[in-house]
Amino acid sequence: MVIGFLLLTLVVGLYYSRKVKTFREYAVGNKQFATATLVATVLATRFGGGTLIRTVESVHSGGLYWIGIWLLACLNIWLISKLTLRMGPFMHHFSIAESIGSVYGKYPKVITAFASICSAIAALAGQITAMSMAIRMCINVANPQSIIILSSVILIIYSTFGGIRAVTFTDVLQLITFTLVIPLLAGSIFAKIDITSTEIISFLQAQQKFQFKNVYHYDLKLIGMLCLILSNLVANIQAVTIQRVYMSTNPIQANRVFLYASIFGTLIVGCIILIGLFVFIIAPELPQDKVWNYIMGTIPSFFKGFISISLLAMTMSTADSYLNTCSVMVSHDIIGTLENIRFPYVHRFRLARFITPIVKTFLQKKIAHPLLFIRLIALIVGLISMVVAWHCNDLLKLLLKVFDFSVPIITAPYILAIFGFRSSSYTALIGMIVGAFSILTWNKWVQPMVINGSFFCMLANGLAMLAAHYLLPQPAGTGWVPPDKTYQQVQQEKERMKRRNKRERAAFFTKENLTKLKPNAITVVLVGIYLVIVSLVSNYYYNGQAKDFWKCLPFCMLGAVYIGYVAFFTNKISDWVVGSCWFFSLLIALPLHLLLNCCLCKALLFPFLLFFIHGAVLLWALPLYWSLRGVLVTMGIIMVICCCKSTILWPASTELLPVLIAGLCLLIGIVYFKYQNRMQQERVTYFLQQNEYKASYELKKLAYSEELPTASSPQNALAQEGTILEKAIQNVTQSIAFVNSTTPFLKEDFQSILDKFAEWAYYFRSRAKRQDQLLLQPSIILLEALIDAGEVAYQKEKGYLPGLWVEEFVNMPATMLGDREQLVRLLFLAFSYVRQSSVSPRAPITLQLQSTQLRYKKREPLEEKESPDCITFPALALVVHTENKQIPLPTLQAVYDVESPATTQPVDPFVSQHKVNLRKKNLASIVHAHYGLLLLPHAEQLVCLLPLDVTQVREEMLGLSLPREAGTQEEASITPHEKTVSLAKLSAFHDWIPSFESIDPFLIAEILLLLRRCYGFKRHASGQLFYVRAVGIAEWVAAWTDGHAKLVYATLLYDLVRYTRLPLSYIKGNYNMGVYCFVENVIAIDSRERLEESLLAIANRLKESLQKEHISVLYVKLAERLYDLKHASGYKDPAVVQAMAKESLTIDVELAQRYGEPGMAILLKQAAEEALLINKQ
C-alpha cells in the first residue's frame, strides 16, 4: 500500500512536469493556478508529518498549554492574508530573497537566500525525521531505512524535475490523502472510549493540565508559551510561504487563498488536537514518547497502512515545497547575483583567487542549461537534508532551528519592505547582523530557560534598521513609499462600502423605510404570545412570589399590546407608526428583559438559554443590521455583569457546553440564511427593474425599426410590418400618459398646447415616467454617489464587486446634471465591457475622472464657405480601463468636437464587429442621449465624454437665431386670421399623419412643438411661415413613401438644422439614430450637382442599401423644391424664382424620372412651368 502511494505520487509529479520549459514555470508556475489549488498547496506545505506527531504528543503531555499554542499557531496563515494586499510590487518576483534584493540591494539578497536555505534544510531534515518515525511506528519491516531512502528519493525526483507545477499538484493529492485519514483516525480512537460524554468532561475537569487556573497563571512556563506563540506567529513569513503568494495571479487572489487556508487549517488542527485528547482520555499515564506506539497498537492492522500513507503525504507535501524553494534561491538569488558581482583585486582579497573559478564554473553551467542546473541544485539540497536528518532527529530542535535561521534575519526587513520602507544596503545589513547576533546570544544565555527568542530578535533587527536609517546618512530616494494601487483599491472599495452603509443607516428612519418594517399579523401574535410565556416562566423560575410579579409585568403587557393590536386596531394605525413601534419595542424590550434576568439570577444557565432564544427572535423579526448589533451589545453587557457579580454560580461544563454549541449554531444559521435571503431579494428586485427596462427598450426599438420603402417594395410585406407596428404603437400609447395616469392626450387640446409651448414642454419633461422616453430627466447628481450606484448595480448584476479603483484629478467638480438612471446604467455597461475584454476576469478596473470640453458646431449650409460657429461646454471624461501595462493609456484632448467623423461612430479594432455592436449599442445610446461622445481606443479601454450640465447644452442648442435668408418679419406682421389658419394646418397635419401605421403620433406632436418653439412666426423667403412650409414638405414626402416614419421625422427636422442653428448633436441625442442619419445625409448633399453625381455612382455600383439611403435624400429635395415652386408668388426676387424653375426643369425632373416615380416628375414640371409663367407676369 505504501509503495503504491509513493509510485502514484511519482507518476502525478512527473505527469505535471511535462510542460515546464522555462525558469519562471519551474519557480512560480504560470500564475494561473485556481484558488482551490493554491489553498491545497498552502495547507499541504503548512502541515508536515512533524506537525501531526508533535501536536498529538504535546497535547497528550501538556494539555491546555499546548492546545492554546497550536490553535493560535493558525493565526500565522491569517496574518499572511492581511499582508498579501501590500505585496503588489513584489508579485512578479520568484522568491523572498529577490524581493529583499529589489529594495535593499544584492548583499542583503544573498544573505536572505543563505538564511532561507539553512532554514529550509532544517525543515527538510525535520520532515525526513518524521518520515523515519512514521515508518518505524506503522510498518514492521526488516529494513525501514530502505523505505525512508525510497520516499526521500521519490520526492527529490519529482521536485527536481517537475518544479513548482509538479509540487503543487502532488500537494493536492497529498492534502486529500491526509485530510481524509486524520478524521478517520480521530473517530477510530474515539470509538475506543468506553465512558459517556458527561464522564469525559468530568474527567478532563479533574486533571490539572486541563484546568485554566493551573495552566494559565503567571510563571516561567507561561512566558515561554507566549514567546513561542509570538515566534510561531511570524515564522510563516518565510521563503516557502512567500513563494505561494507569488504563485497567485494578484494580491487579491493571494488574500483569498490564505484567508481560506487559515479557516481550513484551524479545522485540521482541531482534528489533530482531538486525537491527542482522546488518547489522553484512554491512557492518561502514557509517557510522551510512547503515545504513537499506543495509537498504532489500538487501531486495526489494515488501518496502519493508511496512517503511514497519511504521515508520508504530510512529510512529502512539506518537504517538496522546501526543496523547490531552495533550488530556486540557489540558482536565481545566489548564483545569479554572484554573476553580477565584481570581485576585488587579488592582492586585496586572496580568497577571491579560489572563489572565482568555482563561481565561473557554476555560471557556465547555469547559462548553458538553466533547468538542468536548477535540478542539480535541488538534488544537492535534498541530499544535504538527508545528511542533517541522520545527525539530528529531535523534531522540536529542528523546528526551533527553522525559527532561528529565518525569523531574526529575514522577517523584519521583509515586513518593513512591504509596508513601504526603502533604505540602503548598509541599513539592511546592520539589521540582519543585529538579528543574527541577538539570536546567538539569546540561545546561549536565555534559551536554556525554555524561552524562544526569535520574535524578540526580529524586533531587534527591525529597530536596528530604523535607527540606522534615521541616524546615518542615506542616499536620495529612500524613506517610506505609499502602498501600490491594488492595496489602495481595496481600501478605497471598503471606504465606499462604509459610505453606502452609512447612507442606508441615515435613510433607515424615514417613513418609507419604517413602513416596510410593519410585520404581518401572525408574526405579531406569535411574538406577543412568546413575550407573555417567557415573562411568566422567568417569574416562576425566580421563586414565583406575588411580590416579584412586577418584574415580569411590563413584558406581559407588551405581549398583550401586540395581541390586542391584531385583534382591535389592524389597519387603523398608519403603517409607518406600526413599523417604528414594532422596531423600537422589540429592540429595547428583549435585551432589557435579558439584562434584568442576569441581575436577578443566581445561576447562569437560564440567562444563557434566554440569550440564545431572545437573540433568535430578535434576528428573525428585525432587520439584520440592527438586530445583530443588539445581540452583540447585549452579549457584551451580560459578560460584564457575570464577571462583576461575585455571587453568581456558573453551570457545570456538561450543561454549559451543549447550550453554547446549540445556541451559537442557531444564531449563526439565522444570520446566514437571513443575509442570503436579503441578498437574493435585492438581486430579484434589481433584475425585475432591469427586465422592465429591457422590455420597454425592445418595445421602443420595435416601433422605430422599419426599413425605407421604395416603389418596388411588396405591398404585402408593408402590410404585415404595419400590423406589427400598429400593435407596438398601441402598447406605447397605452403606457405613456403625458399629464398623468388618468388624463388622456386630446386632439382638441393641440392648438392650446402650441400657444403655451414653454409651459407644456417643462411639464412634459418633469412628469415623464419612463426611462426610455426621448427627453432626459436631468437632476443634480453627486459624482461620489453616482460611482457608488454604478458599483452597486454591477454587484447586483454579477454577484461580486468590480474591484474598482477611482482616480480623480485636481479641480474636479463634485456634481453633474444628467439622467441618474441612465448614467448608472452607463457605468455598469462600461465596467462590464472592460471586464469582458480583460485577460484576467477579476483584475481591478480603473475609473479616471478628468475635466475636458465638448464643442458643438452650428451648421449654416447656405453659407458653406464660412466657418461655422461653435458652442463649447465643460464636460467630464470617464476613462475606464484595466491594469494591462502593455496597453498605453489614451491621452485626452482639451476639447472634443462632438460631430467629428472620427468620434461619431466608435469602432473597436481589437474585437470582432459582431461583439462590438452587442456591447456598445446601449453605451452609445446613453452617451448620445446626453450629447456626449463614446470612444473605444482599445478592447480593454473605454472613454465616455459627458457634459457636466446636460440641461445647459439642451437649452443652448434650442436658443437659436435665424440666418440672413430667413426674413425679418416678426409676429406683429402676422394677422390673427393667418395665425389661426397656420395653426389649423398644424392640427390637420397632426390628425392626418397618424393614418400611416408606422407614424408615432406622440413623437410627431413633440416635433411639431419643437418647430413652433424654434421658428416662432418667422417666414421663409417664399413668404410662408417656416413651420407651415416644413409641414407641407413632409406631406409630400409621406405621400411618396407611404408614410415612412424615419423619413417623415427627418424631413421635419431637416429645416431646423438648415435654416436655424440647431446642431446635429441635438437630433442625435434626442431621436432615433436612423432619423439622425437621414438628416445628416440631406445636409451633406445640398446641391443638385452633388446629388446627381452621388446617384449616378450608386447606379453604377448597384449598391442597393446605399441607393435606398440616397433616394431618401432625393425625396426630401424634390418635395422641398415642389413646395417652393408652388409658392413662387411669395418670393420678392424674380431672379431667384427663375433660377429655381430652370434648375428644376433641367435637373429635378430628370432625377425624378430616373430614380423616383413618374408622378413626381409630372408635378415638378407643372410647378416649374407655372412658376416661370408667374415670374413673367
PELIN-V977549 format. One record per helix or strand. SS is the DSSP state (H for helix, E for strand). FROM is the first residue (numbers start at 1). LEN is the number of residues. If there is no record, write none. Layout:
ss->[SS | SS]
from->[FROM | FROM]
len->[LEN | LEN]
This chain:
ss->[H | H | H | H | H | H | H | H | H | H | H | H | H | H | H | H | H | H | H | H | H | E | H | H | H | E | H | H | H | H | H | H | E | H | H | E | H | H | H | H | E | H | E | E | H | E | H | E | E | H | H | E | E | E | H | H | H | H | H | E | E | H | H | H | H | H | H | H | H | H]
from->[2 | 23 | 35 | 49 | 64 | 75 | 88 | 96 | 106 | 144 | 197 | 208 | 212 | 220 | 239 | 251 | 288 | 301 | 352 | 370 | 395 | 421 | 425 | 447 | 454 | 479 | 485 | 511 | 521 | 546 | 550 | 575 | 603 | 605 | 624 | 649 | 653 | 715 | 747 | 757 | 778 | 783 | 804 | 815 | 820 | 845 | 861 | 869 | 895 | 901 | 913 | 933 | 941 | 949 | 950 | 964 | 971 | 976 | 1001 | 1019 | 1025 | 1026 | 1045 | 1064 | 1073 | 1088 | 1104 | 1128 | 1134 | 1158]
len->[14 | 5 | 12 | 14 | 10 | 12 | 3 | 9 | 33 | 48 | 10 | 3 | 4 | 16 | 8 | 32 | 11 | 38 | 17 | 22 | 24 | 2 | 21 | 3 | 18 | 2 | 22 | 6 | 21 | 3 | 19 | 26 | 1 | 17 | 21 | 1 | 51 | 21 | 9 | 10 | 5 | 16 | 5 | 5 | 18 | 14 | 3 | 14 | 3 | 4 | 17 | 6 | 7 | 1 | 9 | 3 | 3 | 18 | 15 | 1 | 1 | 15 | 15 | 7 | 12 | 14 | 23 | 3 | 22 | 19]
